[in-house]
């Protein structure tokens, strides 16, 4: 399980569940749009962040099948679109939580391709080390969304000729994609905060 940093969160289990459902419902609305609009994520990410997320989504999507998908098979697949959407959902969970815990303080995501690449690599290193970070609120939101994905999507949509989708891996990567997006957003916002502090 991801590690828990010392971060402010709703103080009681009831408040936690209410806040999680509120944020998850916003995600559900966008997930419904994804489901009914040909695999398009409705979250906006800057070009460099979108490229970094999409590239990783391709890697995640390809290993969900036996045999592993070739790049050309992955490129236009429904599973790639879903994994990319899940990463962006995770990203936006962090942005919503950040807004909640900072009283909607303004923020700006970095646009420098080198910075984005560095933080993508850092997030991947955290993934390989099993040290992705989350909060109780994020865990609750991700659990709600993962359950919704696993129980409401038609798995036949992701069938690929000559390949078998591994259901256990699929369920694991649904959560991993959400956590990865959450942690990538966290790294990007933390980088900006550090730069501002250094200028002072």
Residue frames relative to the residue before (quaternion, step in Angstrom):
aa qw qx qy qz dx dy dz
X 1.0000 0.0000 0.0000 0.0000 0.00 0.00 0.00
X 0.5717 -0.5955 0.4306 0.3648 3.59 -1.12 0.65
X 0.5209 -0.6358 0.4730 0.3173 3.55 -1.16 0.64
X 0.3649 -0.7329 0.5364 0.2049 3.55 -1.21 0.57
X 0.2477 -0.7614 0.5742 0.1709 3.60 -0.65 1.04
X 0.5594 -0.5601 0.4635 0.3980 3.57 -1.26 0.20
X 0.2385 0.7709 -0.5497 0.2162 3.58 -0.11 1.28
X 0.5367 -0.6244 0.4525 0.3425 3.54 -1.12 0.65
X 0.0425 0.7825 -0.6178 0.0656 3.56 -1.07 0.78
X 0.6844 -0.4367 0.3458 0.4704 3.59 -1.22 0.22
X 0.4848 -0.7483 0.3893 0.2313 3.55 -0.81 1.05
X 0.7782 0.2642 -0.1655 0.5452 3.62 1.07 -0.52
X 0.6532 -0.5164 0.3697 0.4124 3.61 -1.20 0.42
X 0.6402 0.5243 -0.3272 0.4563 3.59 1.02 -0.78
X 0.6617 0.4932 -0.3044 0.4756 3.59 0.93 -0.90
X 0.6234 0.5485 -0.3285 0.4501 3.56 1.02 -0.83
X 0.6836 0.4847 -0.2801 0.4683 3.57 0.86 -1.00
X 0.6490 0.5210 -0.3173 0.4546 3.59 0.97 -0.84
X 0.6790 0.4802 -0.2883 0.4745 3.57 0.91 -0.94
X 0.6337 0.5319 -0.3241 0.4587 3.57 1.01 -0.81
X 0.6707 0.4931 -0.2981 0.4671 3.58 0.92 -0.89
X 0.6158 0.5504 -0.3418 0.4483 3.58 1.06 -0.75
X 0.6982 0.4434 -0.2657 0.4952 3.58 0.87 -0.97
X 0.6444 0.5232 -0.3279 0.4512 3.59 0.94 -0.84
X 0.6317 0.5399 -0.3445 0.4368 3.61 1.00 -0.75
X 0.6091 0.5292 -0.3504 0.4755 3.58 1.10 -0.66
X 0.6536 0.5026 -0.3021 0.4785 3.55 1.03 -0.83
X 0.6220 0.5532 -0.3390 0.4384 3.60 1.00 -0.84
X 0.6254 0.5437 -0.3428 0.4424 3.58 0.97 -0.84
X 0.6954 0.4511 -0.2682 0.4909 3.55 0.96 -0.85
X 0.6046 0.5451 -0.3503 0.4633 3.57 1.15 -0.61
X 0.6173 0.5326 -0.3374 0.4705 3.58 1.06 -0.74
X 0.6331 0.5135 -0.3308 0.4754 3.58 1.02 -0.78
X 0.6155 0.5358 -0.3391 0.4680 3.59 1.03 -0.80
X 0.6843 0.5138 -0.2879 0.4300 3.56 0.82 -1.06
X 0.7868 0.3441 -0.1660 0.4847 3.58 0.95 -0.86
X 0.7369 0.3868 -0.2420 0.4988 3.60 1.19 0.10
X 0.6823 -0.5672 0.2993 0.3510 3.54 0.67 1.20
X 0.7416 -0.5032 0.2476 0.3680 3.54 0.65 1.20
X 0.4945 0.6569 -0.4400 0.3609 3.62 1.09 0.52
X 0.3534 -0.7158 0.5622 0.2161 3.57 -0.83 1.01
X 0.3316 -0.7661 0.5203 0.1802 3.57 -0.93 0.87
X 0.5267 0.6078 -0.4326 0.4074 3.61 1.22 0.07
X 0.3055 -0.7432 0.5662 0.1835 3.54 -1.01 0.83
X 0.0088 -0.7537 0.6572 0.0024 3.55 -0.98 0.93
X 0.5642 -0.5708 0.4524 0.3889 3.58 -1.12 0.55
X 0.6973 -0.5131 0.2999 0.4008 3.57 -1.17 0.59
X 0.7007 0.4751 -0.2850 0.4496 3.58 0.80 -0.99
X 0.6565 0.4940 -0.3075 0.4801 3.59 1.00 -0.81
X 0.6343 0.5299 -0.3212 0.4622 3.58 1.04 -0.80
X 0.6476 0.5183 -0.3186 0.4588 3.60 0.96 -0.85
X 0.6616 0.5070 -0.3044 0.4611 3.57 0.94 -0.93
X 0.6783 0.4891 -0.2823 0.4702 3.57 0.98 -0.87
X 0.6629 0.5129 -0.3054 0.4519 3.57 0.97 -0.87
X 0.6282 0.5414 -0.3323 0.4492 3.57 1.02 -0.80
X 0.6723 0.4782 -0.2950 0.4821 3.56 0.94 -0.86
X 0.6063 0.5668 -0.3516 0.4330 3.59 1.02 -0.80
X 0.6279 0.5408 -0.3324 0.4503 3.58 1.04 -0.76
X 0.6568 0.5069 -0.3043 0.4680 3.56 1.00 -0.82
X 0.6476 0.5117 -0.3099 0.4719 3.56 0.96 -0.90
X 0.6863 0.5162 -0.2907 0.4220 3.57 0.83 -1.07
X 0.6719 0.5410 -0.3125 0.3977 3.58 0.88 -0.93
X 0.7155 0.4679 -0.2694 0.4433 3.61 0.98 -0.77
X 0.5215 0.6435 -0.4170 0.3743 3.59 1.24 0.03
X 0.7090 0.4303 -0.2368 0.5061 3.58 1.28 -0.24
X 0.1966 -0.7192 0.6485 0.1534 3.51 -1.36 0.43
X 0.4638 -0.3324 -0.7872 0.2338 1.59 -1.12 2.23
X 0.6835 -0.4790 0.3614 0.4156 3.57 -1.32 0.37
X 0.5050 -0.6577 0.4663 0.3082 3.59 -1.03 0.79
X 0.4223 -0.6498 0.5667 0.2798 3.54 -1.15 0.67
X 0.6775 -0.5133 0.3294 0.4110 3.63 -1.15 0.53
X 0.6831 0.4853 -0.3018 0.4547 3.59 0.92 -0.85
X 0.6306 0.5118 -0.3334 0.4788 3.60 1.17 -0.52
X 0.6610 0.5214 -0.2970 0.4505 3.56 1.07 -0.77
X 0.5772 0.6858 -0.3548 0.2657 3.52 0.98 -1.00
X 0.8227 0.1777 -0.0826 0.5336 3.61 0.80 -0.92
X 0.3997 0.7507 -0.4498 0.2726 3.57 1.21 0.42
X 0.5878 -0.5686 0.4482 0.3609 3.55 -1.24 0.51
X 0.6326 0.5466 -0.3435 0.4278 3.60 1.02 -0.73
X 0.6163 0.5319 -0.3502 0.4632 3.62 1.04 -0.67
X 0.6559 0.5125 -0.3094 0.4598 3.57 0.93 -0.89
X 0.6541 0.5090 -0.3139 0.4631 3.58 0.99 -0.82
X 0.6737 0.4929 -0.3096 0.4554 3.60 0.82 -0.96
X 0.6358 0.5139 -0.3283 0.4731 3.59 1.00 -0.79
X 0.6362 0.5208 -0.3262 0.4664 3.57 0.98 -0.83
X 0.6593 0.5150 -0.3117 0.4505 3.60 0.93 -0.87
X 0.6238 0.5219 -0.3378 0.4737 3.59 1.02 -0.76
X 0.6840 0.4674 -0.2966 0.4751 3.58 0.90 -0.86
X 0.5894 0.5445 -0.3722 0.4665 3.61 1.12 -0.57
X 0.6500 0.5110 -0.3103 0.4691 3.58 0.96 -0.89
X 0.6117 0.5587 -0.3268 0.4549 3.54 1.04 -0.87
X 0.7334 0.4367 -0.2341 0.4654 3.54 0.84 -1.00
X 0.5229 0.5795 -0.4236 0.4597 3.59 1.21 -0.30
X 0.6636 0.4910 -0.3160 0.4677 3.58 0.91 -0.87
X 0.6522 0.5204 -0.3271 0.4436 3.60 0.89 -0.87
X 0.6669 0.4874 -0.3033 0.4751 3.59 1.00 -0.80
X 0.6435 0.5032 -0.3183 0.4811 3.57 1.01 -0.78
X 0.6199 0.5397 -0.3289 0.4650 3.58 1.03 -0.81
X 0.6476 0.5174 -0.3064 0.4680 3.56 0.97 -0.88
X 0.6520 0.5266 -0.3005 0.4553 3.56 1.01 -0.90
X 0.7626 0.4058 -0.2067 0.4594 3.58 0.82 -1.01
X 0.7256 0.3788 -0.2464 0.5190 3.62 1.24 -0.21
X 0.4700 -0.6851 0.4317 0.3512 3.58 1.27 0.30
X 0.6550 -0.5631 0.2795 0.4192 3.54 0.98 1.05
X 0.1763 0.7973 -0.5516 0.1703 3.58 1.00 0.82
X 0.5125 -0.6494 0.4547 0.3299 3.61 -0.98 0.75
X 0.0351 -0.7815 0.6227 0.0185 3.55 -1.19 0.54
X 0.1559 -0.7632 0.6163 0.1158 3.54 -1.29 0.32
X 0.3400 -0.7458 0.5394 0.1927 3.56 -0.79 1.02
X 0.5359 -0.6312 0.4427 0.3440 3.61 -1.02 0.70
X 0.2389 -0.7801 0.5651 0.1225 3.57 -1.11 0.71
X 0.4847 0.6609 -0.4357 0.3720 3.61 1.25 -0.21
X 0.4572 -0.7146 0.4541 0.2721 3.64 -0.59 1.12
X 0.6463 0.5279 -0.3278 0.4430 3.60 1.01 -0.74
X 0.6367 0.5125 -0.3189 0.4799 3.58 1.07 -0.77
X 0.6534 0.5143 -0.3091 0.4615 3.58 0.91 -0.94
X 0.6579 0.5065 -0.3055 0.4661 3.59 0.94 -0.90
X 0.6427 0.5274 -0.3219 0.4529 3.59 0.95 -0.87
X 0.7139 0.4464 -0.2613 0.4720 3.59 0.92 -0.89
X 0.5628 0.5530 -0.3857 0.4782 3.59 1.20 -0.45
X 0.6600 0.5069 -0.2953 0.4693 3.55 0.95 -0.95
X 0.6435 0.5233 -0.3194 0.4583 3.59 0.97 -0.85
X 0.6593 0.4958 -0.3059 0.4754 3.59 0.99 -0.84
X 0.6320 0.5192 -0.3292 0.4719 3.60 1.04 -0.72
X 0.6290 0.5231 -0.3337 0.4684 3.58 1.04 -0.74
X 0.6258 0.5225 -0.3299 0.4759 3.59 1.01 -0.80
X 0.6344 0.5394 -0.3226 0.4500 3.57 1.03 -0.83
X 0.7004 0.4697 -0.2743 0.4621 3.57 0.82 -1.00
X 0.6785 0.4711 -0.2809 0.4888 3.60 1.16 -0.57
X 0.4073 -0.7137 0.4666 0.3273 3.59 1.29 -0.25
X 0.5550 0.6304 -0.3752 0.3922 3.58 1.12 0.63
X 0.2071 0.7687 -0.5682 0.2084 3.58 1.01 0.79
X 0.3357 -0.7617 0.5326 0.1533 3.55 -1.05 0.86
X 0.0815 0.7751 -0.6256 0.0345 3.56 -1.17 0.59
X 0.3579 -0.6779 0.5853 0.2640 3.50 -1.38 -0.05
X 0.6734 -0.4628 0.3622 0.4485 3.59 -1.25 0.16
X 0.6370 0.5251 -0.3294 0.4582 3.58 1.00 -0.79
X 0.6713 0.4927 -0.3021 0.4640 3.60 0.86 -0.93
X 0.6245 0.5416 -0.3367 0.4508 3.59 0.98 -0.84
X 0.6700 0.5066 -0.2942 0.4559 3.56 0.95 -0.93
X 0.6539 0.5040 -0.3108 0.4709 3.59 0.94 -0.88
X 0.6734 0.5028 -0.2977 0.4529 3.58 0.87 -0.97
X 0.6333 0.5245 -0.3341 0.4607 3.59 0.99 -0.77
X 0.6429 0.5201 -0.3168 0.4646 3.59 0.98 -0.84
X 0.6966 0.4717 -0.2764 0.4647 3.58 0.84 -0.99
X 0.6408 0.5279 -0.3283 0.4505 3.60 0.95 -0.86
X 0.6497 0.5069 -0.3196 0.4678 3.58 0.94 -0.84
X 0.6388 0.5297 -0.3209 0.4565 3.57 0.99 -0.84
X 0.6511 0.5132 -0.3081 0.4666 3.58 0.95 -0.90
X 0.7174 0.4831 -0.2555 0.4320 3.56 0.83 -1.06
X 0.7500 0.3980 -0.2177 0.4814 3.59 1.13 -0.58
X 0.7681 0.3984 -0.2029 0.4583 3.61 1.13 -0.47
X 0.6225 0.5330 -0.3669 0.4402 3.60 1.16 -0.31
X 0.4165 -0.6732 0.5539 0.2580 3.56 -1.14 0.71
X 0.3511 -0.7800 0.4802 0.1942 3.58 -0.33 1.25
X 0.5501 0.6181 -0.3981 0.3960 3.59 1.17 -0.46
X 0.5524 0.6265 -0.3784 0.3990 3.57 1.21 -0.54
X 0.7471 0.4146 -0.2050 0.4775 3.58 1.14 -0.66
X 0.3850 0.7228 -0.4927 0.2942 3.60 1.22 0.29
X 0.1014 -0.7794 0.6178 0.0222 3.55 -1.08 0.87
X 0.4919 -0.6780 0.4591 0.2960 3.56 -0.77 1.01
X 0.8280 0.1916 -0.1700 0.4988 3.56 -0.86 1.03
X 0.7192 0.3664 -0.2308 0.5433 3.59 1.30 0.11
X 0.2478 -0.7584 0.5855 0.1435 3.55 -1.11 0.71
X 0.3438 -0.7355 0.5494 0.1975 3.57 -0.81 1.05
X 0.3155 -0.7465 0.5612 0.1680 3.55 -0.82 1.07
X 0.3548 -0.7820 0.4745 0.1933 3.60 -0.30 1.29
X 0.6361 0.5265 -0.3348 0.4539 3.60 1.00 -0.79
X 0.6589 0.4896 -0.2978 0.4873 3.57 0.96 -0.89
X 0.6105 0.5634 -0.3498 0.4331 3.57 0.99 -0.83
X 0.6828 0.4866 -0.2897 0.4616 3.59 0.82 -0.98
X 0.6535 0.5129 -0.3085 0.4633 3.58 1.02 -0.83
X 0.7154 0.4557 -0.2590 0.4619 3.57 0.93 -0.90
X 0.5045 0.5966 -0.4344 0.4481 3.59 1.21 -0.26
X 0.7029 0.4458 -0.2592 0.4898 3.58 0.84 -1.00
X 0.6462 0.5302 -0.3272 0.4407 3.57 0.92 -0.90
X 0.6463 0.5223 -0.3222 0.4535 3.60 0.95 -0.83
X 0.6489 0.5069 -0.3106 0.4748 3.58 0.99 -0.82
X 0.6773 0.4809 -0.2900 0.4753 3.59 0.90 -0.93
X 0.6394 0.5312 -0.3394 0.4402 3.58 0.98 -0.79
X 0.6551 0.5079 -0.3082 0.4668 3.58 0.92 -0.90
X 0.6257 0.5420 -0.3188 0.4615 3.57 1.03 -0.86
X 0.7140 0.4554 -0.2560 0.4662 3.58 0.85 -0.99
X 0.6084 0.5431 -0.3500 0.4610 3.60 1.08 -0.68
X 0.6466 0.5077 -0.3121 0.4762 3.58 0.95 -0.87
X 0.6416 0.5340 -0.3188 0.4490 3.56 0.97 -0.88
X 0.6587 0.5037 -0.3077 0.4666 3.58 0.93 -0.88
X 0.6626 0.5188 -0.3047 0.4461 3.58 0.94 -0.88
X 0.6932 0.4530 -0.2830 0.4840 3.59 0.93 -0.83
X 0.6216 0.5338 -0.3415 0.4606 3.59 1.05 -0.70
X 0.6189 0.5498 -0.3357 0.4494 3.59 1.01 -0.82
X 0.6678 0.4969 -0.3026 0.4643 3.58 0.91 -0.89
X 0.6429 0.5302 -0.3181 0.4520 3.56 0.99 -0.86
X 0.6504 0.5181 -0.3113 0.4601 3.58 0.94 -0.89
X 0.6530 0.5204 -0.3214 0.4467 3.58 0.93 -0.86
X 0.6442 0.5196 -0.3217 0.4599 3.58 0.99 -0.82
X 0.6532 0.5172 -0.3130 0.4558 3.57 0.94 -0.86
X 0.6539 0.5312 -0.3163 0.4361 3.59 0.98 -0.81
X 0.6434 0.5473 -0.3264 0.4243 3.57 1.09 -0.68
X 0.6235 0.5897 -0.3322 0.3914 3.57 1.15 -0.64
